[in-house]
Amino acid sequence: MTRFSTPADVAAPIVVESEKGLTLVGSGAVGIGDLSEALYLAPDLVAADGGAAVALGEGHTPLAVIGDMDSLHPRVKARLPEDVLRPVEEQDSTDFDKVLARVRAPFALGVGFLGGRVDHQMAGLNALARLRHMPCLLLGQEDVIFAAPPELAIRLAPGTRVSLFPFAEVEGTDAGLHWPIAGLRMSPAGLHGTSNRMAEGAEMLRLKMSAPGLLVILPRHALRPALTALQAAPLWPVPAPAR
C-alpha cells in the first residue's frame, strides 16, 4: 500500500539511462500493438513491478524491473535475469514514481498505466503531473496524456479534441483553442479545460503555462506530433531535493 506519493525527482540512484528513449510498461491494460508501437519509438524497455509479466508475455525482456515487487509473481520473477531486478522497498511512492525517479532518457512512453483501476490511474497521472526531468507520454486506448511544459507548440488538425486538466493551480495562455484559456485560473477542485478543441482554421496549438501541473489529453492518433513537440519544448526546473 502506498501511504502518500513523493515527487518523482527525489534523489535516487539511476538504474537505466537511455540515449534513444525509454518505454515504461506497467501492469494495467495494454492495448493490442501498444507495446510494439512504443518500442518502435523508444526502444529501451523498463518495467514497473508487475509490468514485467506484460513485457515477457509479448516476448520482451526489460533492461530493469523497478518497484517494491509486491505484484511480481514468482513464476514471472523466475524467468528474469537476477541483475534485471531492482527492488525498492519503501512504500511512500507508487511503482511508477519509483521508475521515474530512477531512469533518464530524452523522453519516455508509458503503456499499462491507464485503464483498469481508477485509483491506479489517478496515481499515475499524479506522478506524471509532478515529473520535471524528462518528457513522458502515457498511452491509453483512446488518449495520449502528458504534462504541459512551460511552452508548447504542437501541430494538430482543426477540431482535434484538446483536454486540459490541472493537478495544481495553474494559469496560461494559448493560441489555437476554440475556447481560449487566458485569464482563467484552473485547479484540481475548480475550473478545468476538458473537451476543448482546436479552433476552425487553426493547425498549431501554442500553450504557455505559469507553473507545472497541467495535463494535456489528446486523441491517441496525436502521439507522434505530441512527441515531436515535447522533444522541442523546454523543461520545468527540477526542484532541489529536500534536506
Secondary structure, DSSP 8 states (H G I E B T S, - for coil): -------TTS-----EE-SS-EEEE-SS---TTHHHHHHHHS-EEEEETTHHHHHHHTT---SEEEE--TT--HHHHHTS-GGGEEE----SS-HHHHHHTTEE-S-EEEESSSSS-HHHHHHHHHHHHH--SS-EEEE-SSEEEEE--SEEEEE--TT-EEEEEESS-B-EEEESBSS--TT--B-TTS--EEEEEB-TT--EEEEEESSS-EEEEEEGGGHHHHHHHHHHS----------
